[in-house]
Amino acid sequence: MSHPTDTVRLTTAQAIIRYLAAQYIEIDGQKTRLCGGGFGIFGHGNVTCLGEALYDHRSELPLYRGQNEQSMGFAAAAYAKYHLRRRFMFCTASAGPGTANLLTSAALAHANRLPMLMLCGDAFLTRLPDPVLQQLEHFGNPTLGVNDAFKAVSRYWDRITHPAQIIQSLPAAIATMLDPADCGPAFLGLPQDVQGWAYDYPLAMFEETVHHVRRQSADDKELSTAADVLKSAKRPVIIAGGGVQYSGAVDALTAFAETHEIPVIETIAGRANLLNDHPLNIGPVGVTGSNSANAIAEQADVILSVGCRLQDFTTGSWTAFAQDARIISLNAARHDAGKHRSLPVVGDAKLGLIALGEKISGYKTPADWTQKAQSERKSWDHYVADNVSHGNRPNSYAQAIGVVNALCDPQDRVVAAAGGLPAEVTANWRTLSIGTVDVEFGFSCMGYEIAGGWGARIAQSENEPDQDTIVFCGDGSYLLMNSDIYSSVLTQKKMIVLVLDNGGFAVINKLQNNTGNESFNNLISDTPTVPEAFAVDFEAHARSMGATAETVSNPAELGEAFKRAKSADKTSVIVMKVDPYDGWTTEGHTWWEVGTPHVTDNPKVKAAHEEWESSRSKQRKGV
């Protein structure tokens, strides 16, 4: 151990990287490096100083070269999600557009409460060379620049204006990223001159540090109040969210539900909290849910929400529950625990479930309620089985999901985001192993699919090198961001990517039609500025980036192609056209509030508006 007065002279950049390399975390009794490495694209704003520091630590902190800063951020978010927020990656970008490209991925990480550290170039602190390349000039405020835009999408934000500042800023950033209640992205703006300035740092700053994720016990009074309400329940239900997995509370949730025979329904982020065949798994809830879960949610008198942020797709814009239903919200974040008249229980999900279980010892749900829930689930299972089957009907997302579901290994990881696939995966995927589904719908961000698959595969290869990462991607998302197919081939991080081509943004076209509007500017064929539509050769495009690729005509061929992809040693892309109009999952949807025109000359739009508004009377008011 170093003496408190011992110092070492380092640049700011060198000190940041040396500090990160010394941080560890204990997971299930095993010590591992907290930062798994980083994603980087170099430019003049980060290559000379931060790049020099990263080169000297390239074995401890491997640096993955991205193709796009936004996709690097998506990959970092997926990496953190795989590791249940207990490990993170950094992203480094140059000053200017490189950093600006990270804004969307920072917003995704913020919305999903995922840790990611951004180390981004900034303008010179001295301002001697101003204005510099890529600098935004604000005439009345010379301190304002691109990096200030990250204040809205970061949980921790700082601009390093002196080398000594990181002695405080780095621990604060890491504390934020590891905080169950305040987890999210951290941003450090690094002026180009400050990166290279030297300082005599205390050696103690670089000693090995082992972190632990805090488990906050809930207040006993809040637990007692919640227990009293739960013990009075005749029709209780548990909503299991993503926080269940982040807390490591799956076993505690399962034991709690089984002991008290309470039906469990899952959010999108909470998919894969319970196995598909668990008798108390009643299905996914909400706008992209199941008839079974929504029927139970609508009739429940007490709802125990565990690790949920109660987003509108979960709550059906707050129409999914009875007006007089009591909601108990167990959550590490106070902000989430108190939403919409919930009885808050602020604390760790695992500890909270155990403590709440002790307080309702002896309580069991009335048998007829549990049996009703299980009966609803059986009916839903029949629907899904028919929905994913294929034969004399148009190709659909659901059929592709069913084929993959039947052939994949139980430990394979599934990734989807944005468009129609989150709904279709949530409704139709039958969970084979806990924690194997990543449907990004916190930010519903197109482009996450392939980049997130790459990040998930990097994380998965650390623990489960023999398993596959399977990406479901629409043609719209593929065209938006596909370059990490190349990244995955370069880094030998194999993925299986299914490109399901419906000729444009078909799910938004469906919403457009459902609200009485004509198809316009969503499907390529309905875009007025396209004189002559043509199909993209996704197979050839994927091959050009080094992947193996093939195009199939139907789900049966898809199954055979998927088997070949499973046995391949590098990223494989399988392309299949699906119908943009037929084959959608039509059951299991709650009402969802979208803005519709109150005044229109179009009778179809007017009729759709009136029909849409007819469900508003069910909406639970947040007072």
N, C-alpha and C positions, 0 to 999 in steps of 0.2 A: 504494500500500500504506500502510495506517495505521501510525502510530507505536505501539509497544507500550503507551505510557502514555495514548493517546487513548481516550476513553470516550464512550458515549452513554447517556443516561438513558431507560430503557424499563421498562414493566411486565413481569412474568414472562411473561404471555401474549404480549405484543408481541415479546419477545425470542425465544420459541419459534417463532413463525410467521416472523419475519424470518430466523431461522437456517435453517429448513426451505427457505425460498425461495432461499437461497444455496447449496444443496447440489446438485451435478450428478454425473453418471456418464458415463463414456465407454463406448459400446456400438458395437462394430464400427467404431471410428474416429470415431464421431459423438458429440458432447457433447449431452446432454439433461438436463433437470431430473430429479433422483433421485426426488423426490416428485411424483407426477402430480396431486396435489390431495387432496381429501378428501370424505368423506361425513359429513353432520352433521344432527342433530336438536337444536335448541336448547331449553334449559330454564333455570330460574333458576341452575343450577349451572355454566353455561358461556356463556350468551348475553351477559352484560354486559361481561365482560373478554375472553374468548377470541373471542367473536363480534365485538367491536370490532376486535381485531387481524386477524381473518380478512377483515373487510370491506376493510381497507386493502391487502390482498394478494390480492384476489379475481381479479385478472387472471393473476397468476403461479401461484396455487394455487386453481384453480376448486373451488368447494364444491357438491357434489351433495346436494340435499335428499332424504333418505331417507324412507320411510314407516314403517320399523321398524328399530330399532338392530341387531337380529340380522341382518336381511337386508343392512344396510349392511356389516356385517363379512363376510358371504358375498361380496358384490360386491367388496370390497377384496381378499379372498383370490383370487378369480378374476382380477382385474386383475393381481395379482402373478404368478399362474401363467402368464398369457398372456405377460408380460414376462420369463419364466424367472427370476424372483426378483431381477431386476436393477433393478426399479423398484417402488415401493410407494405405497399410499394411506394416509392417516390416517382414523380415525373419531373423531368427537367426540360425546360424550353427556353429559347432565346428571347431577348427583348422584342416586343412588337407583335407581329402576326402569329409567331410560334406560340407565344404565351396566350394570345387572344383565342387561339384554337382550343385551349383547354377549358374555356368558360363553360361550354355545354357539358363536358364530362364532370366538371366540378359541381355543376347544378345537379347532375344525376347522382353523384356521391352524396351531396347534401340532402336531396329528397329521400334517398334510401338509407340515410344515416350510416354511411360507409366511410372508413378511414382511408385517406390518401394524402400524401405530402407533396406539395408542389414547390419546387425550387426554381424560380423563374427570374430571368435577367430583368434589369431595370435600367433607367437612364442614370448617367453619372451623377453622383451626389454633389460633386464640386461644381457642376454645370459649366466647367471651363470650355468643353467642346460644343456646347449647345448651339443650335439644335442638332441632335445626332440622328443617324440613320434609324428610321422606323419610329421615331419619337412623335407622340401626339402633343402638339403645343396648345395649351390653354392659356390665352393671353393674360387673363386676370388671375390665374392660379398655376404657377409653374410647378407646383408639387403634384398636380393631378395628371394621371396617366392611365394607360391600359390596365395596369395592375390594380388600380382602385376599383375597377369593375368587379373584382373578385370578392369584395367585401360582402356583397349580397349572397354569394354562393359558397362562403367559407365559414366554418365554425370557429376557426382561429385565423387571424390575418395580421401580418406584421411586415413592415419594410425595414430591412436591416440598414441602419445609418451609421453604425460604428461596430467594429469587430467584437467589442465586449458585449454587445447586446445579445448575441446568441447564447451567452451563458444563462440568460433567463428565458429567451424565446424558444430555444429548442426543447427544454423540459416542458414548457407550457404547451407547445404544439403536440408533443407526444401524450401528455396528460389528457388533452382534449380528444385525441384520436382513440384513446383507450377508455374514455369515460362512457359507461353504458347509457347515461342519460343525455349526453351532449356530443355523442360520437358523430364524426363527419370529417370533411376535408380541412386540411390546414395549409395555409399559403404563406410562403416567405418570399418577399420581393428582395432581390439581390442586385443592388446597383453594381455596374460593371467595375467601377474603381474599388468599391468596398470589398468585393470578392477577393481582390488581390492584396488588400491592405493587411499588414501583419500585426500581431498582438501577442503578448506573453500570457498565454492561457494557463490556468492552474492545471497541473497534471491530473489532479483528482477528477476533473471533468471527464476524462477519458477512461476512467476505470470501468471495468465491466459492471453493468447494472442489470439486475434481473427484475422485470416488471410482473405484476399480477393485475388482472382485471378485477376491479372492485365489485363486491357483492353487497348491496345495500339492503339491510333488513327493513321490512315495512314497519310502520308505526303500529303499536299494539292496538290503539284505539281504532285506527282505520280498519285493521284486521277484524276486530270484534264487531264493528258496525257491518262490515261486509258479511261476516259469518251469520249474523242475525238475519240479514235479508236472505241469504242463500238457504238457510235452514227452513225458511218459510215457503220456499219455492215449490210449486206443484209441477211446473213445466220448465225446468232450468236447461240451459244450453251453454256450452263453452265455445267461444270463438278463439281459435289458436292462431296467432300471428307469427311473423318472422322473429319477434323477440324471444319466442320459445326456444328456437334453435340457437340464437346468439347467447342466451343464458345457459345453454346446456341443460335445458329443463324438459327435454322430451320424455325422459323416464319419469320425472316427477309429474308431468302432465298426464301421462298414461296411467300411472298409479292412482292419481287423484280421480281421474274419470272412472277407472274401473272400480275403485273402492266405493264411490258414491253413485255409480251407474248413470253418469251424466253424459248425454250425447255431445259429441265434439264436431264442430264445423270449422273449416279452414279458410283463411284469407289467401290471396294470391301469393303474398310473401311467405305465408305459412304452409304452402303446399309441401307435402312430404314431412309433416310433423307426425303423422300416423301412417302406417301401411294401408294400402288399399283395402285389404281384407279384414282389418280390425273391426270387430262388431260394433264399436262405438264411433267409428268414422262415418259420419253421415254425409260427407261430401263438401265441396267448396261452396262458399256463400257469396251472394251479391249479384252484380250485373253480369259477371262472367261465371256465375256459379252453377248450381244444380237445383232441380226442382225439390230434391230431398232436403238440402240444407236450408233453402229459402222458405219452404213450408214450415219447417221447425222454428226458424228464426222469427217468422211472422206470428207464431202462436206462443212463443216462449214468454213466461212471465218474469223470469230473471235471467239475465245474460251476463256471464262472466267472461269478460274480454281479457285475454292474457297476451301481452306483448304485441298489441295492435295499435296502429295509429288511426284506425277507423276512418280510412279514406272513403270517398264517395262510391267507389266500385265495390267496397265491402258492405256499405250500409244502404246501397241503392239510393244514394242521395238522401239518406235518412228516412226512407219509406219501408225498409226491410223489416222493421220491428214494430210491435204494437205501441201505440202512443203511451200506454200506461206501463210498459215493461220497465223494470228496474235494471239499470246497467251498472255493473261493478267493473272497474277497469284497473287491472293489476299491470303496472308499467314502471320501468325504471325512470322514465321521464315524466316529471310533474305535468308538463304541457299536455301530454297524451292522456294521462290518467284522469284528467278532469273534463274531458270533452263531452259536450251535450248531456249535461245533468248526470254524468256518471258519478257513482260513489268512488272516490279515488283510493287506491291502495298503492302508494308510491314505494317501489322497491323491486328487488331482483325477482324475476319470475320463478326461479327454482326455489329460493328460500320462501317466497310468498306462498307458493302452492303448498309447500310442506307445512308452513305455519297455519294456513287457512284450513288445510285438511285436519289438523289437530283440533281446531276450534269447532269444526262441524262433525267431529267424531260421532259415528252412529247414524248420521243422516244418509238416507238412500232415496234416490229419485223414485217416485211412484212408477211401478212396473209398466203400467199401461202407456205412460208417456215414452219411456225408453223403447218399448215394443213398437209404438207408432213410428218413432224416428227410424228404427231399423227396417220397418216395412216400407217407409218412404225411400230408404236407401236401396232396397232391393228393386223397387220400381225404376229408380234412376239407373241402376246397373244394367237392367234390361234395355233401357233407352240407349245407353252408351255402347253396349255391345252391338246394337243394330246400327248406331250412328257411325261406328268405325269400320263396319263391315263393308266389303266391296263386292261388286257384281255388276248388274245392269243399271248403273247409275253414274252420274258425272264424277270425275276425280275431285276429291275434296281434301282440305287440311285434315279433317278428322280421320279420314282413311289413312293418310300418311302417318299420322300420329299412332293409329292403331297398329300399323305394320311394324313400326320401329319399336313400339312398346312390347310387342310380342317377341321380338328377336333380340333386343338389347340385353346386356348383362345387368343384373339388379343393381350393381354399383356404378354403372355408367351415369354420367352427369348430363342433364338436359338443359339447354340454354335457349331462351326465346325472349323477344321484346317487341313492343309496339305493333301497330297494325292489328290484323285479325288473329295472329297466332297466339298471343297471350290468352285470349279468351278460349280458343280451341284447345290449347294445351291444358289450361286450368280445368276445363270442363271434362276433357276426355282422357287425360293421362292417368293411368292407374299406377300409383306409387308402389315401387318394388323394394325400395330401400330408403331409410330415413335420410333426409337432407340432400337429396339428389336432384332437386328441381330448382332451377334459377330462372324464374320468369320476371324480368325487369319491368315492373309496372308502376313503381314509385314515381318515375319521371316519364314512363312510357316513351322511351327514347329510341327512335329509329337509328340504326347503325351500331347499337350495342351488341347485336347478335354475334357477328363474326369476331369483332374485337374482344368482346366479353368472353367468347369461347376460347380465344387464344390465352387470355389472362387466367381463365379457369383451368385451362390445360396445363399452364405453367405451374399453378398451385397443385393441381391433381398429380402431376408427375413427381412432385416431391414426396407424396404419401402413397399414391396408388398408380404407379407407372403402367400397370397392365390394363387399366380401365380406359374407357373412351369418353371423350367429351363430344356430345351430339348437339349440333346447332340447327334449329328450325328457323329458316329465314325466308321472308317473302322477296319477290323480285324488286319491290320498291326499296327495301332496306339494303338489299345486295347492291343496287346501283348507287345508293348513297354512300356506302362505306364497305369496301370489300378487300382492301389492300392487305389486311392481316391474314388472308389466305397465304400470301407471299411470306409474311412474317412467320407464320407457323411452319412453312416449308423450310425457310432459312434456319430456324432455330430447332427444327426437328421435334416440334410439339404438335403431334398429329391431332387433327380434328376430323369429324365426319360432319359435313355441311349439307343439309337438304335445302335446296332452293326450290320453293314452291311458287311457280309463276302464274299469277292470275291477271297479268296484263295491266298492272298499275296499282293504284291505291284502292283496292277493291272494298276493304271494310269501310272506308270513309265514303265511297260511292254508295254502299249499302245504307249508311246513316243518312246520306243525302236523299236517297230514294225513300227511306222510311219516314222522312219529315216532309214528304210531298214534293221534293225538288227533283228536277230532271238531272240525269247524269251529266256532269260538267266538270272537265279538267281534273278528273281523278283517274279514270281508266284512259290508257293511251288512245284507245279508239274513240273516246268522247272528248278529246282535247282539241278545241277549235283551231289552235295555232299549229297543229300537226297535219300537214297536207296529206301525208301518206304514212300510216303506221307500219312498223316492221318489228319483228321479234328479235330480241337480243340473243346471241348465241352464248349463253352462260357457260356451256360446257367448254367451248373453245377459249373463252375468257379465263376460266379457272385453270385450264391447262397451261395457258400462257404464263401463269404465276407459279408453275411447277407442281400443281396438284394433279392427282389422277381425277378424272371426271368422266361422267357418262350421263346420257339423257335417257329417261325411261318414259313409257307411254301410259302406264297404269300402275296401280298399287301392287299387283302381283310381280311385275318387273322390278318395282321399287324394292320389294323384299329380297329378291335375288341380288340386286345391286348393293343393298345394305350388307348382306353377308360378305360380299367381296370387299366392301369398304372396311368391315370389321377385321378382315385378315390382312389388309394392306398395311404397309409400314410407314406411310406418310398420309398427309391430309387428302381426303377424298371428298369430292363434290358430286352430289346426285341431283339432277334437275328433273322436275316433273311439272307439267302444266296442270293447274286446277281451275275449276269453273269459278268465275267471279260472281255468279248469281246463285247457283244451286249448291247444295252441300254444306251450307253453314249450319252450325248447331243452333237450332231454333228454340230449344227448351232451356229452362234454367235461368232465365234472365229476370232480374228485378227492374223496376223503373229506374231511369237515369236522367237526371236533369241536364238538359242542354238548352241553349237559348234558341227559341223559335220565333218567327215574326208574328207580332201581335196585329199587324196590319199588312195586308197583301191583296193583290188582285188575282192571285192564283188560287182557285178553289181547292186544289189538292193540298197546297201548303196550309190554307186556312183550316181544312178538315183535319190535317195531321196535327196542327197546333192545338186544336180543341181536344183531340184525342190525347195528346201528350199531357196537356194540362189537367186532364180528368183524374189523374192519379195524385195530383198535388195535395189533395185533402189528407192523404195518408202520411204526409211528410212531418217528421218529428221536428219541432221547433227547438232551436238551441237555447232555450231560456229555462 
